[in-house]
Amino acid sequence: RRRLAILRKANDRIQRCFRGFLYGRERMRKRHQAAARIQALGRGVADRKVCQEIVKSAIGIQSHFRGMMDRKYVKHLHACMVKLQRNWRRFQAQLTVKRMVYEKVEGIRLQRQQVLRQKLEHAAASLFQRTWLRHRDYEIYAAKKREKGEADKRTSTMLVALYIATSNLRNFVHPWLRHLPKDAQDVLLSIKNPLQRTMAQVPLTGKLANEELGRRGLRVASAKHLYYDQVGK
């Protein structure tokens, strides 16, 4: 048994030496390097393929994400453009409506101004006419009043002269009686006696007593009104 154990140990040592020679460290190192290189090539191919798949997947994810973001941005831009167009069209519509309203208001203002101008012209014309008619009527009234005053003066002067002359008619007819019209002569002759008695009994006072026949009275317009000019025979 001891011998067998020694032989077995010797056998193991021989085998280990032969295997060391056959599979030496340098050779094994080269094999390990070659294997490592082969493994590296395989792993590189596998890793590159995996990386390509990962890159392809990442590119797909990025493209989908960017497409989503771009579509969202385009949708936002479209909404903004729609809002801008809507606001611009509303502004144009409001501007058109305001222009129409302003034109309507301007037309109403011009029409009102025209009506006010016509009313003012009518009122001015009425005022001018009323003023002119009042002035004309006042002139006519003043002329008539002046004429009446002058007529009253002439009549008063004539009556004073008539009353004085009649009061002096005692037993004779005054010479100027023949210058009167025929009708006046008849009337004076018919009222001679009653008029003489009345004038004799009533004393004259005031203006009638102060005025004399042949002189200019205080209520006579001019000296030509003191005499009577008979026309005809």
C-alpha positions in Angstrom: 0.0 0.0 0.0 2.7 2.5 0.7 4.4 1.5 -2.5 1.1 1.9 -4.3 0.7 5.3 -2.8 4.2 6.3 -3.8 3.6 5.0 -7.3 0.3 6.9 -7.6 2.0 10.1 -6.5 4.8 9.5 -8.9 2.2 8.9 -11.7 0.3 12.1 -10.8 3.6 14.0 -10.8 4.5 12.6 -14.2 1.1 13.4 -15.6 1.3 16.9 -14.2 4.7 17.4 -15.8 3.6 16.0 -19.1 0.5 18.1 -19.0 2.6 21.1 -18.0 4.8 20.5 -21.0 1.8 19.8 -23.2 -0.2 22.7 -21.8 2.6 25.0 -20.7 2.0 28.3 -19.2 3.2 30.2 -22.2 1.1 28.2 -24.5 -1.9 28.4 -22.3 -1.3 32.1 -21.9 -1.4 32.4 -25.7 -4.4 30.2 -25.9 -6.0 32.2 -23.2 -5.2 35.4 -25.1 -6.6 33.9 -28.4 -9.7 32.7 -26.6 -10.0 36.1 -24.9 -9.6 37.7 -28.3 -12.2 35.4 -29.8 -14.5 36.0 -26.9 -13.8 39.8 -27.3 -14.7 39.6 -31.0 -17.8 37.6 -30.3 -18.8 39.9 -27.4 -18.0 42.9 -29.5 -20.2 41.7 -32.4 -22.9 40.8 -29.9 -22.5 44.1 -28.1 -22.4 46.1 -31.4 -25.6 44.3 -32.5 -27.2 45.0 -29.1 -26.0 48.6 -29.3 -27.4 48.9 -32.8 -30.7 47.5 -31.6 -30.6 49.9 -28.6 -29.7 52.8 -30.9 -32.4 51.8 -33.3 -34.9 51.6 -30.5 -33.7 54.9 -29.1 -33.9 56.5 -32.5 -37.4 55.2 -32.8 -38.4 56.4 -29.4 -36.7 59.8 -30.1 -38.5 60.1 -33.4 -41.8 59.2 -31.9 -41.3 61.6 -29.1 -40.0 64.4 -31.4 -43.0 63.7 -33.7 -45.4 63.9 -30.8 -43.7 67.1 -29.6 -43.6 68.6 -33.1 -47.3 67.7 -33.7 -48.1 69.2 -30.3 -46.1 72.3 -31.2 -47.7 72.5 -34.7 -51.2 72.1 -33.0 -50.3 74.9 -30.6 -49.1 77.1 -33.6 -52.3 76.2 -35.4 -54.4 77.2 -32.4 -52.4 80.4 -32.1 -52.9 81.2 -35.8 -56.6 80.5 -35.5 -56.8 82.8 -32.5 -54.9 85.5 -34.3 -57.1 85.1 -37.4 -60.2 85.1 -35.3 -59.1 88.2 -33.4 -58.0 90.0 -36.6 -61.3 89.2 -38.4 -63.2 90.3 -35.3 -61.2 93.5 -35.3 -61.9 94.0 -39.0 -65.6 93.3 -38.4 -65.8 95.7 -35.5 -63.9 98.3 -37.5 -66.4 97.9 -40.4 -69.4 98.1 -38.0 -67.9 101.2 -36.3 -67.3 102.8 -39.7 -71.0 102.0 -40.6 -72.2 103.4 -37.3 -70.0 106.5 -37.6 -71.3 107.1 -41.1 -74.8 106.7 -39.9 -74.2 109.0 -37.0 -72.5 111.5 -39.3 -75.5 111.3 -41.7 -77.9 111.9 -38.8 -75.7 114.8 -37.6 -75.7 116.4 -41.0 -79.4 115.9 -41.4 -80.0 117.4 -38.0 -77.7 120.3 -38.9 -79.6 120.8 -42.1 -82.9 120.8 -40.2 -81.6 123.2 -37.6 -80.2 125.4 -40.4 -83.6 125.4 -42.1 -85.3 126.2 -38.8 -82.9 129.0 -38.2 -83.3 130.4 -41.7 -87.1 130.1 -41.3 -86.9 131.8 -37.8 -84.6 134.5 -39.2 -86.9 135.1 -42.2 -89.9 135.2 -39.9 -88.1 137.6 -37.6 -87.1 139.8 -40.5 -90.6 139.7 -41.9 -92.2 140.4 -38.5 -89.8 143.2 -37.8 -90.4 144.7 -41.3 -94.2 144.4 -41.0 -94.1 145.9 -37.5 -91.9 148.7 -38.8 -94.2 149.2 -41.8 -97.3 149.1 -39.6 -95.7 151.5 -37.2 -94.8 153.9 -40.0 -98.4 153.7 -41.3 -99.7 154.2 -37.8 -97.4 157.1 -37.2 -98.3 158.6 -40.5 -102.0 158.2 -39.8 -101.6 159.5 -36.3 -99.6 162.4 -37.5 -102.2 163.0 -40.2 -105.0 162.7 -37.7 -103.2 165.1 -35.4 -102.7 167.6 -38.2 -106.4 167.1 -39.2 -107.4 167.6 -35.5 -105.3 170.7 -35.4 -106.9 172.0 -38.6 -110.3 171.1 -37.4 -109.7 172.6 -34.0 -108.4 175.8 -35.6 -111.3 175.9 -38.0 -113.8 175.3 -35.2 -112.2 178.1 -33.1 -112.4 180.4 -36.0 -116.0 179.3 -36.7 -117.1 179.7 -33.1 -115.5 183.1 -32.8 -117.0 184.3 -36.1 -120.4 182.9 -35.2 -120.3 184.6 -31.8 -119.6 187.9 -33.6 -122.6 187.4 -35.9 -125.0 189.7 -34.3 -127.0 191.6 -36.9 -124.8 191.0 -40.0 -123.3 188.2 -42.0 -119.5 188.0 -41.9 -117.8 188.6 -45.3 -116.0 185.3 -45.3 -119.3 183.5 -45.3 -119.6 183.9 -49.0 -116.4 181.9 -49.5 -117.9 178.8 -47.9 -119.7 176.1 -50.0 -123.4 176.5 -50.6 -124.3 173.7 -48.2 -122.2 175.2 -45.4 -123.8 178.6 -46.0 -127.3 177.1 -45.7 -126.4 175.2 -42.5 -124.9 178.3 -40.9 -127.8 180.5 -41.8 -130.2 177.9 -40.4 -128.3 177.6 -37.1 -127.4 181.3 -36.9 -129.8 182.4 -34.2 -129.6 179.3 -31.9 -125.8 179.3 -32.3 -125.6 183.0 -31.5 -127.7 182.6 -28.3 -125.7 179.5 -27.2 -122.3 181.1 -27.9 -123.4 184.3 -26.1 -124.5 182.4 -23.0 -121.4 180.1 -22.8 -118.2 181.9 -21.9 -115.0 180.8 -23.8 -112.1 179.7 -21.7 -108.7 178.0 -22.3 -107.4 177.6 -25.8 -110.6 178.7 -27.6 -110.4 182.0 -25.8 -106.8 182.6 -26.5 -106.8 181.9 -30.3 -108.0 184.5 -32.7 -109.1 184.3 -36.3 -106.4 185.0 -38.8 -103.5 184.1 -36.5 -101.6 180.9 -36.3 -102.9 178.6 -33.5 -100.8 176.5 -31.3 -102.2 173.2 -32.8 -101.7 174.1 -36.4 -99.0 172.3 -38.4 -98.3 175.3 -40.7 -99.6 178.7 -41.7 -101.3 177.3 -44.8 -103.8 175.5 -42.7 -105.2 178.9 -41.3 -106.9 179.8 -44.6 -109.5 178.1 -46.8 -108.9 178.2 -50.6 -112.1 177.9 -52.5 -111.8 176.1 -55.8 -114.1 177.0 -58.7 -116.6 179.9 -58.9 
